[in-house]
Amino acid sequence: MLLLRQWYKRLSVSAVMKTEFDIIFIKALADPVRQKIVILLGEKGELTSGQVAEAFYPLTHATISHHLQILKAGGVLVSRKDGKTAWYTIDIPALTGAMEKFASIIKNCCVGRDCCLPDSAGKEHENEPGN
């Protein structure tokens, strides 16, 4: 049963996200702390891991470093080394490309459906069977 659930999970995700990188990218942004890190870097620009950790006290520096590595592996952030110091910033081209891709997916989802359009708030999937 567990293998069947894992297969179904992969199947449903792969129908939307075509590459493993897309899945890693979304998972990197799934955590609220990582979302806040991206917002912080968007507001402040390039910061060291220590500066990011200070902004998230009482979380430890090790915890923040872990989150930064996940964001970097997901293609959300880039880093550069200056001696022993790691500086992090948002990977603007990667983030822009991913957002354009997600917008396209959402737009395709809504073709022929009124539920996703701004003027149909509260009419979720009215035309679907059972509604």
C-alpha positions in Angstrom: 0.0 0.0 0.0 2.8 2.4 0.9 4.5 1.9 -2.5 1.2 2.5 -4.3 0.7 5.8 -2.4 4.3 6.8 -3.2 3.7 6.0 -6.9 0.4 8.0 -6.9 2.1 10.9 -5.2 4.9 11.0 -7.8 2.4 10.5 -10.7 0.2 13.4 -9.6 3.1 15.7 -9.0 4.9 14.8 -12.3 1.7 15.6 -14.2 2.2 19.2 -13.3 5.9 19.5 -12.6 8.0 18.0 -15.4 11.4 17.8 -13.8 12.9 16.9 -10.5 14.3 20.4 -10.3 10.7 21.8 -10.3 9.8 19.6 -7.4 12.9 20.6 -5.4 12.2 24.3 -6.2 8.7 24.0 -4.8 9.7 22.1 -1.8 12.4 24.7 -1.0 9.7 27.4 -0.9 7.2 25.2 1.1 8.5 26.0 4.5 7.3 29.3 6.2 10.8 30.1 7.6 12.3 29.7 4.1 9.6 31.9 2.7 10.5 34.6 5.2 14.2 34.2 4.4 13.4 34.9 0.7 11.3 37.9 1.7 14.2 39.2 3.9 16.7 38.8 1.1 14.3 40.5 -1.3 14.1 43.5 1.1 17.7 43.7 2.2 19.6 42.3 -0.8 22.8 40.2 -0.2 23.3 39.0 3.4 25.6 36.7 5.2 24.2 33.6 6.9 25.0 35.2 10.2 23.0 38.3 9.3 20.1 36.1 8.3 20.4 34.1 11.5 20.3 37.3 13.6 17.0 38.3 11.9 15.5 34.9 12.9 16.6 34.8 16.5 15.9 32.5 18.5 16.5 30.0 15.7 20.1 28.8 15.7 22.7 29.7 13.1 22.8 26.0 12.2 19.1 25.9 11.6 19.2 29.0 9.3 22.3 27.6 7.5 20.3 24.4 6.8 17.4 26.4 5.4 19.8 28.5 3.3 21.3 25.3 1.8 17.8 24.0 0.9 17.0 27.2 -0.8 20.3 27.2 -2.6 19.8 23.5 -3.7 16.3 24.4 -4.9 17.7 27.2 -7.1 16.0 30.0 -5.2 19.3 31.5 -3.8 22.8 31.8 -5.0 25.8 32.3 -2.7 29.4 33.5 -3.0 32.3 33.0 -0.6 34.4 35.9 0.7 37.0 34.1 2.8 35.1 32.0 5.3 31.9 34.1 5.0 29.1 33.0 2.7 26.9 35.7 1.2 23.4 34.8 0.0 21.1 36.5 -2.5 18.0 35.6 -4.5 18.6 34.0 -7.9 16.5 36.4 -9.8 16.6 34.7 -13.2 15.7 31.3 -11.7 12.9 32.7 -9.5 11.5 34.7 -12.5 11.6 31.7 -14.7 9.9 29.5 -12.1 7.1 32.1 -11.5 6.5 32.4 -15.3 6.2 28.6 -15.5 3.8 28.5 -12.5 1.7 31.2 -14.0 1.5 29.2 -17.2 0.4 26.1 -15.3 -2.3 28.0 -13.4 -3.5 29.7 -16.6 -3.8 26.2 -18.3 -5.6 24.9 -15.2 -8.3 27.5 -15.6 -9.1 27.1 -19.3 -12.8 26.6 -19.5 -13.4 27.0 -15.8 -14.9 30.1 -14.2 -13.8 29.1 -10.7 -10.3 30.5 -11.0 -11.2 33.9 -12.5 -11.1 37.0 -10.2 -14.9 37.8 -10.7 -16.0 34.3 -9.6 -14.8 34.3 -6.0 -16.7 31.7 -3.9 -17.9 29.8 -7.0 -15.3 27.0 -6.7 -15.9 24.3 -9.3 -19.7 24.9 -9.5 -19.9 23.1 -12.8 -18.2 19.9 -11.6 -20.3 16.8 -10.9 -21.7 16.7 -7.4 -22.1 20.5 -7.1 
